[in-house]
Amino acid sequence: MARGPKMPIDQKTILAAVKEAKEKSEKRNFAQSVELILNLQEIDMKSPEGRLQENVELPHPLPEKANKVCVIATGELALKAKKANADLVIERAELESLAGKKKELRKIAGEYDFFVAEAPLMPLVGKILGAALGPRGKMPVPVPPTADIESLLKKYRKTVVIRMRNQPIIQCRVGTESMKEEEIAENIQAILRVLEGKLKRGMKNIKLVCIKTTMGAPVKIKP
């Protein structure tokens, strides 16, 4: 019988922790996120490993917390992006008019989670938006003018960024309270699998795994 991919942490263990995290959550009148917090060990923060940043496409989208995607494009691609309901479409003339408007640029950089730009516009995007997006780790993904923008929007709406900055800690959103526990657990496994492949010692570099809701107490899982 063919076996599925080996799970970094047993699925039942994760499911139990997700259930406990939901139970420990203080009820609020807004959709709470489910967060994954990882404490890492034996990481040289000065090495490239210590500046880890990876995009992970989750198997299950986060219903009330989908990422907002901004598309920077011209002509046909801009039209397709509008049709596909991109959260914001910036065309060339609008991009040029943003030059030097620091407050507006900071607002756009803070409001949108992912940026997709038509490849020929990248030099201009870098010049105008680089200072606002670079420090946030949000530099646009370059795509050809013929890109299937609908598929890209679908992908980036359920993509999370796992990043380490200054401390050996990774924190990211993996679900919302309204999602099935199995879906949240599968999203967590997707992130752990990527980390297992990226860290020098795989799961041995992970000291502690915690799951918590926005207003709840953390639930620990030891790998």
ZARO-869979 format. One line per 8 residues: number of its first residue (from 1); for each residue z, x, y of C-alpha. Coordinates in steps of 0.25 Angstrom, whole numbers. Example, Ala and Ser with C-alpha at 12.3 -4.5 7.8 and 13.67 -1.06 7.14 Angstrom:
! ZARO-869979
1 = 31/49/-18 | 29/55/-4
! end
This chain:
! ZARO-869979
1 = 0/0/0 | -4/6/14 | 8/9/23 | 8/6/37 | 12/17/48 | 25/22/46 | 35/17/56 | 43/27/65
9 = 55/17/64 | 57/6/53 | 51/-7/58 | 64/-15/54 | 73/-5/62 | 65/-8/74 | 64/-23/72 | 79/-23/71
17 = 81/-15/84 | 71/-24/91 | 78/-37/87 | 92/-31/91 | 86/-27/104 | 81/-41/107 | 95/-47/103 | 102/-37/112
25 = 93/-41/124 | 100/-49/135 | 92/-61/138 | 84/-61/151 | 74/-71/157 | 62/-60/156 | 55/-54/145 | 62/-42/141
33 = 55/-29/136 | 59/-22/123 | 60/-7/125 | 60/5/116 | 68/17/120 | 66/30/113 | 75/42/114 | 68/55/110
41 = 74/68/105 | 69/82/104 | 58/80/115 | 55/92/124 | 53/84/137 | 45/95/143 | 35/95/132 | 23/85/132
49 = 31/77/122 | 42/75/132 | 31/68/141 | 26/59/131 | 18/47/136 | 11/38/126 | 4/24/127 | 7/15/115
57 = 0/2/112 | 10/-7/106 | 6/-16/95 | 12/-28/102 | 10/-32/117 | 23/-35/125 | 20/-49/130 | 28/-50/143
65 = 27/-35/146 | 12/-32/144 | 8/-20/152 | 1/-21/165 | -13/-14/165 | -20/-10/177 | -35/-7/176 | -42/2/186
73 = -57/0/184 | -71/-4/191 | -82/-14/188 | -83/-19/174 | -70/-13/169 | -62/-19/181 | -68/-33/178 | -65/-32/163
81 = -51/-28/167 | -49/-40/176 | -55/-49/165 | -45/-43/155 | -33/-46/164 | -29/-32/168 | -16/-32/176 | -23/-25/187
89 = -37/-20/189 | -40/-10/200 | -54/-7/204 | -59/5/211 | -59/0/225 | -45/-5/223 | -41/8/217 | -46/16/229
97 = -39/7/238 | -25/11/231 | -27/25/235 | -14/30/242 | -7/17/241 | 5/22/234 | 14/10/234 | 2/1/228
105 = -1/12/218 | 14/13/214 | 14/-2/212 | 2/-2/203 | 7/10/195 | 21/3/193 | 15/-11/190 | 5/-8/179
113 = 8/-1/166 | -6/4/162 | -18/8/170 | -32/9/164 | -43/15/173 | -58/16/171 | -61/30/168 | -70/33/180
121 = -59/29/190 | -48/38/184 | -50/49/195 | -48/39/206 | -36/32/198 | -30/45/196 | -31/49/211 | -26/35/216
129 = -16/30/205 | -12/44/199 | 0/46/207 | 5/32/204 | 2/31/189 | 4/46/185 | 19/47/186 | 20/33/179
137 = 12/38/167 | 2/27/170 | -11/34/172 | -23/25/169 | -30/25/155 | -45/29/158 | -55/19/152 | -70/19/152
145 = -77/8/160 | -81/1/147 | -67/0/142 | -62/-12/135 | -52/-16/145 | -46/-28/138 | -42/-20/126 | -36/-9/135
153 = -28/-19/143 | -23/-25/130 | -19/-11/125 | -12/-7/137 | -4/-20/139 | 3/-16/126 | 4/-1/128 | 17/6/131
161 = 19/20/137 | 29/28/130 | 33/40/139 | 44/50/140 | 48/56/153 | 59/66/156 | 68/60/145 | 65/59/130
169 = 66/43/131 | 54/33/129 | 56/19/133 | 45/8/132 | 43/-7/131 | 40/-11/117 | 41/-26/117 | 47/-39/124
177 = 58/-48/119 | 48/-59/116 | 40/-50/106 | 42/-51/91 | 52/-40/86 | 41/-35/76 | 31/-33/88 | 42/-25/96
185 = 45/-17/84 | 30/-14/81 | 29/-9/96 | 40/0/94 | 34/6/82 | 21/8/89 | 29/17/99 | 37/24/89
193 = 24/28/81 | 18/34/94 | 30/42/97 | 31/47/83 | 17/53/84 | 20/59/98 | 33/65/97 | 34/79/90
201 = 45/74/80 | 40/60/79 | 52/50/77 | 62/62/76 | 60/63/91 | 65/49/93 | 80/49/94 | 83/35/97
209 = 75/22/98 | 80/10/106 | 75/-4/108 | 80/-13/119 | 76/-25/128 | 75/-24/143 | 89/-30/144 | 95/-27/130
217 = 103/-16/124 | 95/-5/117 | 95/-5/101 | 94/9/95 | 85/13/83 | 87/27/78 | 74/32/71
! end
